Amino acid sequence: MTTKRASKMTIEASRCLRKAVREELKKKALLGQYVIINRNGKACRILAKQALKIARTK
């Protein structure tokens, strides 16, 4: 069994993407907008404020 370590560039890209998503959720939460997320393989519409709470726990 072999495992691969993520490269520095992959890790940095992941951090950058998470930061961008979090910032967008903050903007939408301030405006009271909804976002579409994936829950159990199905698209689900929730308030951005709720999605931001979920993102903070991860």
C-alpha positions in Angstrom: 0.0 0.0 0.0 1.4 3.4 -0.9 0.4 6.8 0.2 1.2 10.2 -1.3 1.9 13.3 0.6 0.3 16.5 -0.6 2.8 18.9 -2.0 3.3 22.4 -0.6 1.5 23.9 -3.6 -1.5 21.6 -3.1 -1.7 22.5 0.6 -1.5 26.3 -0.1 -4.1 26.0 -2.9 -6.5 24.3 -0.5 -6.0 27.0 2.1 -6.5 29.7 -0.5 -9.7 28.1 -1.7 -11.1 27.6 1.8 -10.4 31.2 2.6 -12.1 32.4 -0.6 -15.2 30.3 0.1 -15.4 31.5 3.8 -15.2 35.2 2.6 -18.0 34.6 0.1 -20.1 33.0 2.8 -19.6 36.0 5.0 -20.7 38.4 2.3 -23.8 36.4 1.5 -24.6 36.0 5.2 -24.5 39.8 5.7 -27.0 40.2 2.8 -29.3 37.4 4.1 -28.8 35.3 1.0 -29.0 31.5 0.5 -26.3 29.1 -0.7 -26.6 25.7 -2.3 -24.6 22.9 -0.6 -24.3 19.2 -1.0 -25.9 17.1 1.8 -26.0 13.4 1.5 -25.5 13.6 -2.2 -28.4 16.0 -2.7 -28.4 19.8 -3.4 -29.8 21.7 -0.4 -30.6 25.4 -0.1 -29.7 26.9 3.2 -29.1 30.4 4.6 -25.5 31.5 4.2 -25.4 32.2 7.9 -26.1 28.6 8.6 -23.5 27.5 6.0 -20.9 29.8 7.7 -21.6 28.1 11.0 -21.0 24.7 9.4 -17.8 25.9 7.8 -16.5 27.2 11.1 -16.8 23.8 12.7 -14.7 22.1 10.1 
